[in-house]
Amino acid sequence: MNTFSKQYEIAKNNSIEFMKNGQISAYLNSLAEVNKYKRLMIAVVAN
């Protein structure tokens, strides 16, 4: 769980940086990664 939260924060910060730099494609990929880690954290908590 701890690694998921760290990876989630890293992906979230990356997405913010991509948006600031105007890299829309990388931003959208990063948002998908953020969503993946968020779903994994929810699944771990639910079990």
C-alpha positions as CSV (number, residue, x, y, z in Angstrom):
1,M,0.0,0.0,0.0
2,N,2.8,2.4,0.9
3,T,4.5,1.9,-2.5
4,F,1.2,2.5,-4.3
5,S,0.7,5.8,-2.5
6,K,4.3,6.9,-3.3
7,Q,3.8,6.0,-7.0
8,Y,0.5,7.8,-7.0
9,E,2.1,11.0,-5.7
10,I,4.9,10.8,-8.2
11,A,2.5,10.3,-11.1
12,K,0.3,13.1,-9.8
13,N,3.3,15.5,-9.6
14,N,4.4,14.4,-13.1
15,S,1.0,15.1,-14.5
16,I,1.0,18.6,-13.0
17,E,4.4,19.3,-14.5
18,F,3.3,18.0,-17.9
19,M,0.3,20.3,-17.9
20,K,2.4,23.3,-16.9
21,N,4.8,22.5,-19.9
22,G,1.9,22.1,-22.3
23,Q,2.7,18.4,-23.0
24,I,-0.9,17.3,-23.4
25,S,-0.2,13.7,-24.6
26,A,2.2,13.0,-21.7
27,Y,-0.4,14.7,-19.3
28,L,-3.2,12.4,-20.4
29,N,-0.9,9.3,-20.1
30,S,0.1,10.5,-16.6
31,L,-3.6,10.9,-15.6
32,A,-4.2,7.3,-16.7
33,E,-1.4,6.2,-14.5
34,V,-2.7,8.2,-11.6
35,N,-6.1,6.6,-12.0
36,K,-4.5,3.1,-12.1
37,Y,-2.7,3.6,-8.8
38,K,-5.8,5.1,-7.2
39,R,-7.8,2.0,-8.2
40,L,-5.1,-0.3,-6.9
41,M,-5.1,1.5,-3.5
42,I,-8.9,1.2,-3.3
43,A,-8.7,-2.5,-4.1
44,V,-6.0,-3.1,-1.4
45,V,-8.1,-1.2,1.2
46,A,-11.2,-3.1,0.3
47,N,-9.6,-6.5,0.8
